[in-house]
Amino acid sequence: MTPQPMTTRPTTDRSQRTIIDLSHPLSAATQAFPGDPPVAITIFDSTSTASTAGERHLNCSHLAMSLHCGTHMDAPFHFFGDGLTIDRVLLEHTMGPTVHLRLPWTTDGLTIEPRHLAAYESQLRSARRVVLNTAWHHRWGADNYFTEHPLITGAAGQLLVDWGVVLVGVDTPSVDRPPFEAHLALLGNGVLIVENLTNLDAIPGDLFELIATPLKIAGRDGSPVRALAIV
Ligand SMILES: [Zn+2]
């Protein structure tokens, strides 16, 4: 019997949920962080090679990449040798209610400070997860994507920690640049970071269910995630 081609799964189901994909595709064309090795996908077997009675050829690929390429999660171990590794992060922190905060960047740049967050304190304390939509994801592929992106200050990062936030997602390649004050405040307090989110404008409201669960890579610093908004 000839196998039927896989159909694309619908994005809605009987419970009227809509699943919005917040992830960039991963391919050899995916931009890596400057200095990181590029994504390499090597095809080591293919159904385009004729199968014989004794040997069936399958589509099999080998993936090599930085764990910080594309849409991914940083574990505390990324910055702290004694920090939690990606296989040990609390799964309940990687999914759940999430505030969608729209803070669009301007040509003057954008540095997210405590004053940008103040009005959302109660929502952030309640949801404990936040995705910052700076609209920088529209710059994906641009020359300055990795160099001029919006930043979170250390003080803003610390405020999120103080409010009990457990996950911070951004549509930029990093929450900050050296000296990494936001990374240090967040990861230093066990807050997970998701970077390179995209498609955030498809989220209709200010609150959604996020799923951004990492691979169980033993003892390491991060992982690609398939980030989803359930609305
Ligand atoms: Zn990272």
Residues whose N, C-alpha, C, O or C-beta is under 5 A from the ligand:
A	BS01	ZN	H68 D74 E195
